[in-house]
């Protein structure tokens, strides 16, 4: 039986990291100006892939998830970073990037999940 998962292990989230870096400068930005800065920074690092329009959509989605998580505040049409939350976010991102680079960021092996006691009780019932 083939098991299929709806998600995959991806690399570091460069767009969210760049949004956090730009918003950590204690300035308010409208989305258009914020995107232009983020896009220019990603292009200079050769990390912008998928075209400008797709990048704009992904950046807006990431920005809204940062707002929802409380890392960024939205006042009208302006976005401002929350300093304490940005520090925590950047530390977590740095840790995940280091683990990804070291190759230790992986899920448990499927055999260990299937042979766990919780999995066997589910199969018996």
C-alpha positions as CSV (number, residue, x, y, z in Angstrom):
1,X,0.0,0.0,0.0
2,X,1.4,3.4,-1.0
3,X,1.0,6.2,1.5
4,X,0.7,9.6,0.1
5,X,1.2,12.8,2.2
6,X,-0.2,16.2,1.2
7,X,2.9,18.1,2.2
8,X,6.6,17.9,1.6
9,X,9.7,19.0,3.5
10,X,10.7,22.2,2.0
11,X,13.7,24.4,2.5
12,X,13.9,27.7,4.4
13,X,11.2,30.2,3.9
14,X,13.2,33.0,2.3
15,X,10.2,35.3,1.7
16,X,9.0,35.3,5.3
17,X,12.6,35.8,6.5
18,X,13.1,38.8,4.2
19,X,9.7,40.3,5.2
20,X,10.7,40.0,8.8
21,X,14.1,41.5,8.2
22,X,12.7,44.5,6.4
23,X,9.9,45.0,9.0
24,X,12.5,44.8,11.8
25,X,13.7,48.3,10.9
26,X,11.0,50.0,12.9
27,X,9.3,51.6,9.9
28,X,5.8,51.3,8.6
29,X,5.3,50.2,5.0
30,X,2.4,49.9,2.6
31,X,2.4,46.5,0.9
32,X,3.5,47.9,-2.5
33,X,6.6,49.6,-1.1
34,X,7.4,46.6,1.2
35,X,7.1,44.2,-1.7
36,X,9.5,46.3,-3.9
37,X,12.1,46.2,-1.1
38,X,11.7,42.5,-0.4
39,X,11.7,41.6,-4.1
40,X,14.9,43.7,-4.8
41,X,16.6,42.0,-1.8
42,X,15.7,38.5,-3.0
43,X,16.8,39.3,-6.5
44,X,20.1,40.5,-5.3
45,X,20.6,37.2,-3.5
46,X,19.3,35.3,-6.5
47,X,16.6,33.8,-4.3
48,X,13.5,35.2,-6.3
49,X,12.0,32.4,-8.3
50,X,8.7,32.0,-10.1
51,X,8.2,35.5,-11.5
52,X,7.2,38.8,-10.0
53,X,3.4,38.2,-9.9
54,X,3.7,34.8,-8.2
55,X,6.2,36.3,-5.8
56,X,3.8,39.1,-5.0
57,X,1.0,36.7,-4.2
58,X,3.3,34.5,-2.0
59,X,4.7,37.6,-0.2
60,X,1.1,38.9,0.5
61,X,0.1,35.4,1.8
62,X,3.2,35.3,4.1
63,X,2.6,38.8,5.3
64,X,-1.0,38.0,6.2
65,X,0.1,34.9,8.1
66,X,2.7,37.0,10.0
67,X,-0.1,39.5,10.9
68,X,-2.4,36.6,12.0
69,X,0.5,35.2,14.2
70,X,1.0,38.6,15.8
71,X,4.5,39.1,14.5
72,X,3.4,42.1,12.3
73,X,0.7,44.6,13.0
74,X,-1.5,46.2,10.4
75,X,-2.8,49.7,10.8
76,X,-4.9,50.8,7.9
77,X,-2.8,49.9,4.9
78,X,0.5,50.1,6.8
79,X,2.4,47.1,8.2
80,X,4.8,47.4,11.2
81,X,6.9,44.7,12.8
82,X,6.5,43.8,16.5
83,X,10.0,43.9,17.8
84,X,9.8,41.1,20.4
85,X,7.9,38.8,18.1
86,X,10.3,39.4,15.3
87,X,13.3,38.5,17.4
88,X,11.7,35.2,18.4
89,X,10.7,34.6,14.7
90,X,14.2,35.3,13.4
91,X,15.8,33.0,16.1
92,X,13.5,30.2,15.2
93,X,14.1,30.7,11.5
94,X,17.9,30.7,12.1
95,X,17.6,27.4,14.1
96,X,15.5,25.7,11.4
97,X,17.8,26.9,8.7
98,X,20.8,25.5,10.5
99,X,19.0,22.2,11.1
100,X,18.0,22.1,7.4
101,X,21.6,22.7,6.3
102,X,22.8,20.0,8.6
103,X,20.3,17.6,7.3
104,X,18.7,16.9,10.7
105,X,15.4,18.4,9.9
106,X,13.4,15.3,8.9
107,X,10.3,13.4,10.0
108,X,10.4,10.2,11.8
109,X,10.9,7.1,9.7
110,X,7.6,5.6,8.5
111,X,8.6,2.2,10.1
112,X,8.9,3.8,13.6
113,X,5.4,5.4,13.2
114,X,3.8,2.1,12.1
115,X,5.4,0.1,14.8
116,X,4.6,2.6,17.6
117,X,2.1,1.3,20.3
118,X,-0.4,4.1,19.4
119,X,-0.5,2.9,15.8
120,X,-1.0,-0.8,16.8
121,X,-4.0,0.1,19.1
122,X,-5.6,1.9,16.3
123,X,-5.2,-1.0,13.9
124,X,-6.6,-3.5,16.4
125,X,-9.9,-1.6,17.0
